[in-house]
Amino acid sequence: MSAQKPEMLWQPSQERIASTRLSGFMDHLKRQYGVEVRDYPALWDWSRASRENVETFWSALWDFCGVVAETRGDRVTADFEKMPGAAFFPDAKLNFAENLLQQQGRGDAIVFWGEDKVKTRLSHDALYQRVSKVAQGLKEQGVEPGDRVAAYLPNMPETMIVMLATASLGAIFSSCSPDFGPQGVLDRFGQIEPKVLFAVDAYYYNGKVRPSAPTVAEVVKQLPSVQKTLLVHYAGDGDPSGIDNAERMDAWEERFPGGPIDFVQMPFNSPLYILFSSGTTGQPKCIVHGAGGTLLQHLKEHQLQTDVRPGDRTFYFTTCGWMMWNWLVSALASRATVLLYDGSPFAPDWRILFRMAQEEGMTQFGTSAKFIDALGNGGAMPGQEFDLSSVRTLMSTGSPLLAEGFDVVYNNIKSDICLSSIAGGTDIVGCFVAGNPIGPVYRGEIQARCLALDVDVYDENGQSVRDQKGELVCRKPFPSMPVKFWNDPDGTRFFNAYFATYENTWHHGDFAEISSVTGGVVIYGRSDATLNPGGVRIGTAEIYRQVEKLPEVAESIVIGQNVGDDQRVVLFVHLNEGYQLTEDLVTRIKQQIKSGASPRHVPAKVLEVPEIPRTRSGKIVELAVRDVVHGNVVKNKEALANPEALKHFEGRDELRD
Ligand SMILES: CC(=O)CC(=O)O
């Protein structure tokens, strides 16, 4: 990125700015704390400048969002100068579920679509009662604070109910989507030893029923910690008889009377979730997130970065095996309705999510860069076919949204919309960089660094740089840092994951750049996948951006292959139907990369593959492909949605010379 202003694609009107939660928060800061800032850049700068400001920010956010707690305590931070080690609200006691169950009445708490087959909705009162019953059932089962409850469930209301019931007891919730096979589930739940398992009988994907009960039966046999399994009846026959110690969840739940929930008040940092790293380089890491940190981080991201308002209807396309599920469900705490969708986003075709947006009055539409690319490549024009007037914000994550993806959103979906490309991930159950509802959107740029996060980009010497690629870091503590890794008693794995590179600084592992002109951010890929031909670091997204401009290319994956003491860039392309990788196409691909990026980016080899391997949450796996090309074992193929695709990269003659 040069120090130039990219094209501005959208700017909020003055009325819109005035109506945002963020403007309300800025007023609150002014009235309560005398902090006066004119715009987002000034607010961000103030919010992370010193310990005092960070503390004021989080205190103000707590009040502004109306956090419910038994006690907040006087201290906002302890050991602030230590990373790891710093703590937020060390004297506070609260319950996460209580904060998400504040609304009452017959309005929608959850709306659920299971592809085009199932539509259900649950009111706030009904949700509360179901959570109450399940919490009573879990209590009878002996679940106590700190115990683990696991869910092998689709993205359906029961998953939220189980999570809320677990959290109401101060226990720890962990989930895995039902597309994982037995080994994938055991690699995850085997490490955390849940006491109770909730699992689905079958689910829908791409119009077909996919049975899960046989996997559940196999998993339960190898998970001795599980004392009881509750089978959720969804797309199967609901028969639990083949599973040890299993019962149907609906019948079990009905045995309990419900009524007021006794929310156990827990320390701010008590574990709420265990999330799993993708596990493509070994056993998945079990990342433990705290109740208070998750709550505050999501309140901030929803209300201030995404403008979620009371009465909104918030949607993110996700499974419950991805942290965007945890992110989405917290929207209840901002008094929004949560819209859940389970299945393929193309079932029966690309229209389904836009139909949901129109029929359900969606206000925030969350998706992935890959979905936006697919719409663009397929020439879909959702804005012409659907009334998307309710949708104010469109979010994208999963991989960097390239500049062309911004065009698809504004040309094909909606012109008056805040496009928030967001990035962070499982490690922080949230974002480092995200939207700014009161500022402009520039083509190809993430709008802003998130409030109260001292995000920067460092060069290899640990110096802050602008308009230059480097490592994304965070220089001060923040509430949603993980509490710890499970089974890491001395914290060594935790330290090595984030704090070993720069002293007292979070090293995130994204290769990124901050513009000195707009303050926007571009992410060029994961830093462990960067290419290094001739000693120059190149982010993989720099290459994807060029290659995917060619209509023949459906997708691509690029790696650095070690040859002698150097590295060469090898690009694999998956072509759209009807095309072949002719010499002419290879020349045009190289030409596009050379003119669009630089001669250094041009791959030494361009090879065709019929499929690109990806994780179950849709991320292409450059490191796994790199391993295969170098003849190394891919450690955890269970993490992949299509592990068989790896064989197309193995032993390729073209890569022997
Ligand atoms: C917010 C994110 O960064 C989500 C992801 O891509 O994992």
PDBQT file of the ligand as one rigid body, heavy atoms in Angstrom, charges set to zero:
ROOT
HETATM    1  C1  LIG A 701     -12.818 -12.276  13.263  1.00  0.00    +0.000 C 
HETATM    2  C2  LIG A 701     -12.006 -13.279  12.562  1.00  0.00    +0.000 C 
HETATM    3  O1  LIG A 701     -10.859 -13.043  12.255  1.00  0.00    +0.000 OA
HETATM    4  C3  LIG A 701     -12.632 -14.531  12.232  1.00  0.00    +0.000 C 
HETATM    5  C4  LIG A 701     -11.709 -15.481  11.533  1.00  0.00    +0.000 C 
HETATM    6  O2  LIG A 701     -11.371 -15.252  10.364  1.00  0.00    +0.000 OA
HETATM    7  O3  LIG A 701     -11.363 -16.501  12.120  1.00  0.00    +0.000 OA
ENDROOT
TORSDOF 0
